Structures are given as C-alpha cells and as structure tokens.
C-alpha cells in the first residue's frame, strides 16, 4: 500500500460524498489487500468510517450536506473523502464521537447480530467467546454479560485476559498456556456451552465441536486463522445434534430498516455508557501499512483506526 493523491470523488445521483474523520481497520481489509477477496486494481482499501457529508447526488433523500454519518461496506474508506450509496450511511448522534461511531460499525453491528439473532442469547446460558479481547470479542462479551449469560472468553495473553474480564467475562482461558477444550469442559462440569461465537476459524474449529452441549450452537462469523475445512454434516449429529451457522454482517443488515435499528441500538448503548468501544491505537493515513502489520500480529487489543 502507498499513499497517493487522487481526485475528490463526485457523487452519483444516489450517492453522497463524505469527508472522512476516521476510518476503521478490519480483517476484511487485509483479505482485499492480499487477494483473498478480489477487486480490480488499483483500489483504495477500507470498508468503514465516520465523517461529514460534503456533497449529495441529485436523487439522495436520506442524507444532506452537513450530516454526521457513519458507514460500513463502502470500499475506499482509507481516504480523505469517500463516495457511498446513501443507503449505507447512518446518522451519528451528537452523544457519539466519530471515533466511537467508526469503531462500532462493522464490529459493533456484528456483535449485535451475533448475540441477538445468530443465536439469541438468554440469561442463564453459557457462551464461549473466542478472541474475547479483539474488536468484536470485547463487544460480544459486554452484550452477553448484559443479558445475564455466563461468558467464557479465550485470549492469548494475561493482559488481554484482564481486558476481557473488565468487559464482563466470568472466566478467561489463556489459550497459549491452557488447552481451551479441557478448560471449557472443566468449567462447565463436562456439560459444554450453549453457544460458541468464533471469528477464528480453522485453528479452533475441531475443538469447538467438542465443547458444546447437546444441540448447542456454533456461530462462525470469521476465519482469521484460515478457512474451516469441509465438514460432513453427520459429524454434527455424532457430537450431539449440533447446529452450525456461517454468518456475515451483510445478511443481518440487508434492509435499511434493519441497519438503522442495529446502529441505533449500538449507538444508544454507547451514549448511555452501557457499551465501551475499546480503541487500541490510532494511525495517520500514511501509516496504513503499519496498521495492517499490527492487525496481523494481533498484539493490540481493540479497534485500530486511521485518521486522514
């Protein structure tokens, strides 16, 4: 990646141009960069951010110049200006900062659908949250704790374990020091957990199947360690008639109404201080390559942001 000067984009009839205050750094950006996800070259990375509308197309009805907005799914967000279809832009209330809004879009909305829809978590249930100190993980832990579930989180270090505990994790497993399968079995008395929320993928998949209760649910929402190999559905039956879903945010914000409802819920919790967005580090736009190095090294806990 390199920093270059390009013209300010001009909006199509149904688009708005936004002056980017802050852009989010996500795993999907790395997948576009390394070619796992294809897009014509050259391209501007970035899917998420927050800023202020500076121009609106002739057919826009949902936003106007001067509106503070946030978005996800608009490729080209590592920039001073981004052009986005208006239906992807959501209003940001005065009580939520640009940093909070940008950090809460992809990861906050993901955490919301995981806990409320992919498996509707209930008080008294036990959830295993992998990468519990990551951007999504910290938010899932908080939301799960808020509904009264017991939360077991996996992390890579004592420092990250402390962050997970502060977010509401009841038990923390340092997977670099402990075998998470045996620890989960011990902590649940051999019964297993009601749900596993997993954005890791390949490295955790096999053991996930061994730590769920009968008719438990595995929600796979990411593959940061690589894709899961093909699965014979008969194995799910053998392990206790398990359920498994491979989800993606786009399918849980498929309508404008659903997108707005989720963002209002997340922004409302942030404004009320019932949900904390952990900002790990902010970088200048010219430091985007270093942000990707840090993302891949997984040394930082929380959200990485770029400031144009």
N, C-alpha and C positions, 0 to 999 in steps of 0.2 A: 504494500500500500504506500502511496505517496500523496503528498498534499499538492494540489494544483488549483489554478484559477479557472473557473468555468462561468458562463453567463448565469445571471439570476434567472431561474425558470419563470416561464409565463404560464398562467393557469389556463387550462382548457375550460369550456363552458361550465362543467360541473365540478371544477376543482377550485382550491384555494391555495395561495402561496403563503407559507408561514416562515417568519424569521425565527430560526431555531435558538432557543435559550439554552437548551441542554438536550443531548441525545443519549439514549441508553445503549449499553454494550451487552449483547446477548450471545448465547451459544450458536444461534442460527446465523449470526453474522460470520462466525468462523466457518460454518458449513458453506456459506456462499463464497467466502474467500478461498477455501481450499478446493472448491469444485464439487463437493459432495452434493450441493444444490446448484443447479446450473442457471445462469443468466447470461445474456450477451455481454461481451467485454468491449471496451472497459465499462465499469459501472461504479456507482457510489454506494458503499455499504451502508448498513444501518436500517433498522425497521421501526424505531421507536423514538419518541421525544416529546418535548413540550415547548411552546413558544407563543407568538402573537401573529395573528393573521394580518398580512400587509396588502394582499390583493385577492379579489374574488372573481371567479368567472361569471359570465353573463346569466347563467342558469342556476347559480347557487341560491339556496333558500335556508340552509341550516346554519350558516356562519356568515359573519360580516367582518369587514376591516376593523381591527382593534380588539377582536375577541381573543381571550386567552384560551388556548386549546392544547390538548394532548392527543397522541395517536399511537397506534401500533399497526404494523403491516404495510407501512409506506416506505418502500425501498428508496434509499437515497438520503437517509437522515443524518449521516455523518457530513454535515454541510452547514453553511450559514443560513441557507434558505432551502426549503423543500416544498414541492408541489404535491398535494394529496387530494384524492377524491373527497368531497366534503363529508360523505357518509362515514369516513374513517376518523373524522375529527370529533372530539368530545369536549364539552365545556369544562373548564377548570375553575372551581370556586375560589374566591379570594382567600379563604382559610387554608388553602393547599398551595404550597410553593411549587415552582417549576421543577425543582429537584425531586420533590416528593411525587409529583404527577408523572414525570418521566420514568421514575424508578418503579412506579406502581402499575404501569400499563401492562406490559406483557407478563411480568411475574406476578403482579397483584391480581390481575384478572384470571391468570392460570390458577393461582391458589384458591381463588373464589369458586371457580367451577369445580375444582377437584373436591373441595370439602362440601359443596352444596349440591352438586349434580352428578359428577362421575361416580362418586359413592357418597350419598348424603349421610354424613357422619352424625351420629347421635350420642347424647350423653350416656356415659357408661361403656361405650365401645372403646376398643384399643386400636390405635393406629401406629404403624411403623412408618416413619418418615426418613427416607434416605437423603443424604446431603442436607441435614437439618440446619446447617449454618449457611447454606447457599442462599441466593436471592429468592428463589421460590420457597425453599425449605423453611426459612425463618418465618415467612408469611403463613405457610401451611400450619406450622407449629402454633402460631398465635391464634389462627382461626379455629384450629382443632381444640385448643385449650379453652377458647371462649365458649364452645358448645358443650363443654363438660366431658370431653373424651380424655382417655389416658393416652399420653403421647410418649412413644419410644423413638428417639432420634439416633441416627448414625452420623458420625463426624470423623474427621481424620486427625484431629489434634485436641489436646486439653483446652487450648484457647478457644477453638471453635465450639467445644463442648460447653464452655461457660456461656457463650452467646446463645446456644440452643436452650440451655436451662433458663436463662433470663427471659427468653421468648415464651417459656411455658412448658418445655419438655419435662416430663416426670422422670424419665430415665434416659441416659445418654450412653451410647456404646461407641468407644473409640475403635473403629474397625481396623486401624493399623496396629492395634495392640490386642484386640479381642476378636474372636470369631462371632460375627453378628448372629449367625444361625443358632449356635449353642446358647448365647446370651438371651436372645428373644425367647427361646424355649424355657430357659430358667426363669426369666422374669414373668412369663405367663403360666408357669406351672405345667408346661407341656401342652397347653391348650392351643396356643397360637394367637395371632392377631386377627381382628375383623377385617382390616384393610391395610394394604401396603401402597404407599404413594412413592413412586420410583421414577426419577428422571435420569438414573444412571445407566440402566440397560444391561448390557452384556455381562458386566462384572458382578452384578447382584442377582441376575435372573434366576439361576438354578436354585440358589438358597432361598429366594423369595417363596418358591413353591413349597418349601419345607417348613415355613414359619407361619403359615396361615391356618386358621381354624377351618373346620369343615364348612363348606360353602362360603369361604372367605373370598375377598375381592382384591385382585391386583390391578392397580391403575398405573400403567406405564405411559408417562407423558413426555419422556425424553430419552435420549441414548448417548449421554456424554461420554461413556466408556466404549461405545460402539454398538452396532445393531444387535438385537437379540436373534439368535439362530432360529430357523423354522421349528415350530412346536407341533407335535402330534396332539390333537385335542383329547385323545384318550388319556394322556398324562394328567390332565386336569381332573378327570374322573378318578383316576387312581390315587391322586393326592387328596381327595375329599370333595369331589364335585365343585372345584374351584371356578370362580369367574375371573375373566381377564379382559381388560379393555386397553386399547392403544388409542389415546386421545390426542387432540390438537386444539389449540385455542380457537382457531377459525371456526370450528364447528360449534363452539359454545358462545360465539358472538356473531352468529350467522345473520341475525337481523339487527337493524338499527335499534329496535326496542330492547333487545337483549344486551347489546353493547352498552347502551345508556344505563340500563338497570344495574349492570355489574359495576360500571365505573362510579355511579352514584353511591352504591353500597360501599365500595372500597374508599372513595374519597371521603364519604361521611364518617367512616371509622377512623381515618387518618385525622380528619379535622377534630373529632371528638377525643383524640389521643387514645383510642382503643386499639389502634394498629400502628406499629412503628416500622417505618421503612429504613432499613439499615443501608447507609451509603458507605461503601468500603473505601472508595477513592474517586477523585475527580481528576480528569486529564484535559490538557489542551487538545484541540482537534488535531494538531500536528503530532500528538503523542498517541495516535490511534493504534499504531503498530505495537507500542509498549503495552497498551491496554489489552490487546489480544494476547500478548505473551503472558501477562499476568492472569488473564482469564484461563488460559490453558494450563498454567502452573498450579492453579487452584490454591494459591497461598492466602488469598484475601477472602474475607467473609462478607457477603452482602453485595450491593449493586455497584457496578462500575459505570461512570458517567463521563461523557465528553462535553467540553464547553467550547463552542466556536469562538 
